[in-house]
Amino acid sequence: MKKISILGSTGSIGTQTLDIVRINNDVEVVALSAHKNIDLLEKQIREFKPKMVAIWEEADAKILSDKVKDLDVKVSFGMEGLIEVATVCDADIVVTAVVGMIGIEPTIAAIKAKKDIALANKETLVCAGHIIMPLAKETGINIYPVDSEHSAIFQCLDKNNPIKKILLTASGGPFRGFSKEELENVTLEDALKHPNWSMGKKITIDSATMINKGLEIIEASHLFDVDIDDIEVVIQKESIIHSMVEFKDNGILAQLGTPDMKLPISYAIFYPERRYISEERVDFSKLSTLNFSKPDLDVFEGLKMAISAGKKGGSAPTVLNAANEWAVDKFLNKKIGFTDIPRFIGLAIENHQFKENPSLEDILSLKQWTEEYLERIKI
């Protein structure tokens, strides 16, 4: 019986992880966490009977405790609660599906507790990859990528042959082919209409700006120990090829599949075993073409900034990510426009005090500085 703990069980990746649990009778959910969706978390508790759960706000924890007082489950809250869920003694693997930098501390705690990680929280490696990857090696735990692109790369690896180049695919989002002028007029509703994937709001906006692909470049450089210059973004608009690996002989291995996150989730949980997920598959008889192109870095400035921050390293990726989280939240609440997102990111990166090798404390301080700095700027 494989025992799992899920950070972010009410979000897109978390709920799909529980779908995987439902079709496998040898997986036990021992702990769950959610941000604020009390009703859904209660339903999950009643169905999966975890030993403990956590929710972010103390007031919500009190409400939830009252709702599940008939069950034998511990309810915690805040960062302490997240860490409890991440380190619960029974768990074999922790699925880190929370959104944002909030995932860094519980992931580090889980690694120190010698839990394998199914990593869906890219911000963890973007900001703290220089801390987390050596720690994982030291403790001997495995980090299995859940992002579809990184899972694809992982599936294409050949232990006998080092990577020459990673070809990181992107759909291009809803604004593929747009000009700078056209981006000025897009709305929140436009940005939330991804052509291929069904995802949470934050990552959907990141895909629309293509900053998501920049974050994935930085994540891939840490996961696979590859220089930023050896990672190339390729627009593959059908989202059938999820990423590719090129080797010294110029041979390329690609992983193909439908745009469904259940495959990488299942592969991370059960690695190296491949298990049944659904009947949906790529039908090549109906797939007339696969289209490829280069991203326009002059139009999608956020991707260009992310590549630059990844090359600079140090504190730059943390500020990039923190500024993006702040700006996306403002955009989702209709406080700023779509093209303001990269503008605020650029200002934060340009004006922060660069640190060469930031500690965890530095990373958390930089997040706070970034948010306070951007709040002081007149929107």
C-alpha positions, 0 to 999 in steps of 0.5 A: 500500500503506497501512502501519500500526502497531498499539499493543495488537494482542492486545486487542479492537480490535487483533485486530479491526484485524488482521481488517480487514487480512486482508480487504484486500490493500493494507495492510501491518502494519509494527509491533505491540505487546502488553502480555503475551500472548506466544503471541498476539503470536508468532502475529501476528508469524508471520502479518503479518511486522512489522519490529518489535514491543514487549511491556511487560516486559523478561523477556517480550521475552527470551522472545519474542525466543527464540521468533521468532529465526528471523524478521527482527523487532526485539523491544523492551519497555517505554515505549521499545518502545511509542514505537518502534512508534508512530514506526516510519518506515514507518507511515502511520497508527498504531492506538492500541488500548492501554488506559489512560493508557499510551497518552498518551506513544506517541500524542504521539510518533507525532504528533510523527513526523507519523503519522496516528492511528486513536484507540481510546485515549480516555484519551489525550484525556481526560487530555491533549486540551489538549496533543494536539489543538493538537499535531495541528493544528501538525503537520498530522496527522489524528486519526480516531476509532475509538470507535463513538460518536466515529466516528459523530459524525465521519461526521455532521459537515458542514464547512459547518455547525457543531455545535449539539449532540452526542447521544452514545448509550449502551446503558446497559450491563447495569444499565440501570434498576437502583436504587442499592440494586440496584447494591450487590449486583451481582457481577463476573460480572454486570458483565462481561455487556454486553447488546450489545457484545463488548469487553475487560474494562476497557471492559466495566466502564466501560460497566457503571458508565457512566463510559465515557460520561463519558470519551467526553463529555470525549473528544468535547469535545476531538475536535470542539471542543464545550463539555461543556454541548453534549453530551447522553447519550441511552440507546439500548438496542439500540446501533443508533444510534451517535451523532447530531449536531444543527445550528442548524436543529434537524435531526439526522444519525444514524449507524446500524449493527450493534454491530460495531467493525470499521466504525469501525476500517475507516473510520478506516484507509481514510478517506474510503473505505468498504470491505466488512467483512461481510454483517451489516447492520441488518435494519429488517424485524426491528427493531420499535422503537428505545428512548430514555431519559435516564441516571439520574445519581443512580444512575450517579454515575461519569457525573455525576462525569465530566461535572463533571470535564470541565466543571472541566477542568485536572487533574480529568479526569486524576485521574478517569481514573487513579482509575477505572483503579485502581478497575476493576483492584481490582474485576476482582480482587475487592478492592472492590465495584461501587459502590466504583468511583465512591466512590474516584474521588470521594475522589481528585478531592476530595483532589488538588491541582488544576492549571489547565493540566497538562503531560505531566509533571504528568499522569504525576505525577498518575497516580502520586499518585492510585494512591499516595493510593488505595492508602493508603486502607483498602479 
